[in-house]
Amino acid sequence: MKTIPPISGIMSVKIITLKRDDDLETAEHLFKKHKIRHIPVVNGDAIIGMLSYTDLLRISFADAVDEDEENIESLVYNMFTIEQVMAKNVVTVTSDTSIKEVAEILAKKEFHALPVVDKGRLVGILTTTDLIKYLLVQL
């Protein structure tokens, strides 16, 4: 019988996070600097939400204006808080969850990242990109 490995071997453990009182300009900067699309929002080690780049784009003109037009973005970003924009009911998995199980969750849901939480502590994040990279190695 074929064993399906846990996600601990493919998840990202170098996690970029935000706090609920960070501002949306900080979030945009982190998305662009690290070339990522999902950032867990934490209170200490506990996850309280997830902010995606798509969430940010829904409320801003981030990609619709020139890089020089930061005043427009700042105005829009100052109208909202991270807590207002983030997803709050976050589905999480543990590091021993199988890759197959995570693939099934992501295939059924409308999101592309799962925070990995062990004993109430955020220990990683698994994205659809991580899954695709894993599958490419298997082929």
DRENDO-1510 file (C-alpha; in Angstrom, 1 decimal, always signed):
<recs>
REC; n; res; u; v; w
REC; 1; MET; +0.0; +0.0; +0.0 .
REC; 2; LYS; +1.3; +3.4; -1.0 .
REC; 3; THR; +1.9; +5.8; +1.9 .
REC; 4; ILE; +0.9; +9.4; +1.4 .
REC; 5; PRO; +3.4; +11.8; +3.0 .
REC; 6; PRO; +2.4; +14.5; +5.4 .
REC; 7; ILE; +2.5; +18.2; +4.4 .
REC; 8; SER; +5.3; +18.9; +6.8 .
REC; 9; GLY; +7.7; +18.0; +4.0 .
REC; 10; ILE; +6.3; +20.5; +1.5 .
REC; 11; MET; +4.8; +23.4; +3.5 .
REC; 12; SER; +6.6; +26.7; +3.9 .
REC; 13; VAL; +7.9; +27.3; +7.4 .
REC; 14; LYS; +9.3; +30.7; +6.7 .
REC; 15; ILE; +6.1; +32.5; +7.3 .
REC; 16; ILE; +5.4; +36.2; +6.7 .
REC; 17; THR; +2.7; +37.4; +9.1 .
REC; 18; LEU; +0.7; +40.5; +9.9 .
REC; 19; LYS; -0.9; +41.6; +13.2 .
REC; 20; ARG; -4.5; +42.9; +13.3 .
REC; 21; ASP; -3.2; +46.5; +14.0 .
REC; 22; ASP; -0.8; +46.6; +11.0 .
REC; 23; ASP; -2.0; +48.7; +8.1 .
REC; 24; LEU; -2.9; +47.7; +4.6 .
REC; 25; GLU; +0.0; +49.6; +3.1 .
REC; 26; THR; +2.3; +47.3; +5.2 .
REC; 27; ALA; +0.4; +44.3; +3.8 .
REC; 28; GLU; +0.8; +45.4; +0.2 .
REC; 29; HIS; +4.5; +46.0; +0.8 .
REC; 30; LEU; +4.9; +42.5; +2.2 .
REC; 31; PHE; +2.9; +40.9; -0.7 .
REC; 32; LYS; +5.1; +42.6; -3.3 .
REC; 33; LYS; +8.5; +42.3; -1.5 .
REC; 34; HIS; +8.1; +38.6; -0.8 .
REC; 35; LYS; +6.1; +37.8; -4.0 .
REC; 36; ILE; +3.4; +36.0; -2.0 .
REC; 37; ARG; -0.4; +36.0; -2.2 .
REC; 38; HIS; -1.4; +35.0; +1.3 .
REC; 39; ILE; -0.5; +36.3; +4.7 .
REC; 40; PRO; -1.7; +34.9; +8.0 .
REC; 41; VAL; -2.9; +37.5; +10.5 .
REC; 42; VAL; -1.7; +36.5; +14.0 .
REC; 43; ASN; -2.1; +37.4; +17.6 .
REC; 44; GLY; +1.1; +36.1; +19.2 .
REC; 45; ASP; +1.5; +32.5; +17.7 .
REC; 46; ALA; -2.2; +32.1; +17.2 .
REC; 47; ILE; -3.8; +32.7; +13.8 .
REC; 48; ILE; -6.8; +35.0; +13.8 .
REC; 49; GLY; -7.3; +35.5; +10.1 .
REC; 50; MET; -5.9; +35.3; +6.6 .
REC; 51; LEU; -5.3; +38.2; +4.2 .
REC; 52; SER; -4.9; +37.4; +0.5 .
REC; 53; TYR; -3.6; +39.7; -2.2 .
REC; 54; THR; -7.0; +39.3; -3.9 .
REC; 55; ASP; -8.7; +40.7; -0.8 .
REC; 56; LEU; -6.5; +43.7; -1.0 .
REC; 57; LEU; -7.1; +44.3; -4.7 .
REC; 58; ARG; -10.9; +44.2; -4.1 .
REC; 59; ILE; -10.7; +47.3; -2.0 .
REC; 60; SER; -7.9; +49.2; -3.8 .
REC; 61; PHE; -6.5; +50.4; -7.0 .
REC; 62; ALA; -3.2; +48.6; -6.3 .
REC; 63; ASP; -2.7; +47.3; -9.8 .
REC; 64; ALA; -4.8; +49.8; -11.7 .
REC; 65; VAL; -2.7; +52.9; -11.0 .
REC; 66; ASP; +0.9; +53.9; -11.6 .
REC; 67; GLU; +3.5; +53.1; -8.9 .
REC; 68; ASP; +3.8; +56.9; -8.4 .
REC; 69; GLU; +0.2; +57.3; -7.4 .
REC; 70; GLU; +0.6; +56.1; -3.9 .
REC; 71; ASN; -1.7; +58.9; -2.6 .
REC; 72; ILE; -4.8; +57.1; -4.0 .
REC; 73; GLU; -3.8; +53.8; -2.5 .
REC; 74; SER; -3.1; +55.4; +0.9 .
REC; 75; LEU; -6.5; +57.1; +0.9 .
REC; 76; VAL; -8.3; +53.8; +0.2 .
REC; 77; TYR; -6.1; +51.8; +2.6 .
REC; 78; ASN; -6.8; +54.2; +5.4 .
REC; 79; MET; -10.5; +53.6; +5.0 .
REC; 80; PHE; -10.2; +49.9; +6.1 .
REC; 81; THR; -8.3; +47.9; +8.7 .
REC; 82; ILE; -6.7; +44.5; +8.2 .
REC; 83; GLU; -9.3; +43.0; +10.5 .
REC; 84; GLN; -12.1; +44.3; +8.2 .
REC; 85; VAL; -10.6; +42.9; +5.1 .
REC; 86; MET; -9.1; +39.5; +6.3 .
REC; 87; ALA; -11.0; +36.2; +6.2 .
REC; 88; LYS; -11.8; +35.3; +9.8 .
REC; 89; ASN; -13.1; +31.8; +9.7 .
REC; 90; VAL; -9.9; +30.2; +8.5 .
REC; 91; VAL; -9.6; +26.5; +7.8 .
REC; 92; THR; -6.4; +25.2; +9.2 .
REC; 93; VAL; -4.6; +21.8; +9.1 .
REC; 94; THR; -1.9; +20.2; +11.2 .
REC; 95; SER; +1.6; +19.4; +9.9 .
REC; 96; ASP; +0.8; +15.7; +9.9 .
REC; 97; THR; -2.2; +16.1; +7.6 .
REC; 98; SER; -1.6; +14.1; +4.4 .
REC; 99; ILE; -0.8; +15.8; +1.1 .
REC; 100; LYS; -3.9; +14.1; -0.4 .
REC; 101; GLU; -6.2; +15.4; +2.3 .
REC; 102; VAL; -4.9; +19.0; +1.8 .
REC; 103; ALA; -5.3; +18.6; -2.0 .
REC; 104; GLU; -8.9; +17.6; -1.4 .
REC; 105; ILE; -9.6; +20.5; +0.8 .
REC; 106; LEU; -8.1; +23.0; -1.6 .
REC; 107; ALA; -9.9; +21.4; -4.6 .
REC; 108; LYS; -13.3; +21.8; -2.8 .
REC; 109; LYS; -12.8; +25.3; -1.3 .
REC; 110; GLU; -12.4; +28.7; -2.9 .
REC; 111; PHE; -9.1; +29.5; -1.4 .
REC; 112; HIS; -5.5; +28.7; -2.3 .
REC; 113; ALA; -3.7; +28.5; +1.1 .
REC; 114; LEU; -4.0; +26.7; +4.3 .
REC; 115; PRO; -2.3; +27.8; +7.6 .
REC; 116; VAL; -0.6; +24.9; +9.4 .
REC; 117; VAL; -1.3; +24.9; +13.1 .
REC; 118; ASP; +0.1; +22.5; +15.7 .
REC; 119; LYS; -1.1; +22.8; +19.3 .
REC; 120; GLY; -2.6; +26.2; +18.7 .
REC; 121; ARG; +0.6; +27.6; +17.2 .
REC; 122; LEU; +1.1; +28.7; +13.5 .
REC; 123; VAL; +4.0; +26.6; +12.2 .
REC; 124; GLY; +3.6; +26.9; +8.4 .
REC; 125; ILE; +1.5; +27.6; +5.4 .
REC; 126; LEU; +0.7; +25.4; +2.5 .
REC; 127; THR; -0.4; +26.8; -0.8 .
REC; 128; THR; -1.6; +25.4; -4.1 .
REC; 129; THR; +1.8; +26.4; -5.5 .
REC; 130; ASP; +3.5; +24.1; -2.9 .
REC; 131; LEU; +1.2; +21.3; -4.1 .
REC; 132; ILE; +1.9; +21.9; -7.7 .
REC; 133; LYS; +5.7; +21.9; -7.1 .
REC; 134; TYR; +5.3; +18.6; -5.2 .
REC; 135; LEU; +3.3; +17.0; -8.0 .
REC; 136; LEU; +5.9; +18.1; -10.6 .
REC; 137; VAL; +8.6; +16.3; -8.7 .
REC; 138; GLN; +6.5; +13.1; -8.6 .
REC; 139; LEU; +5.9; +13.1; -12.4 .
</recs>
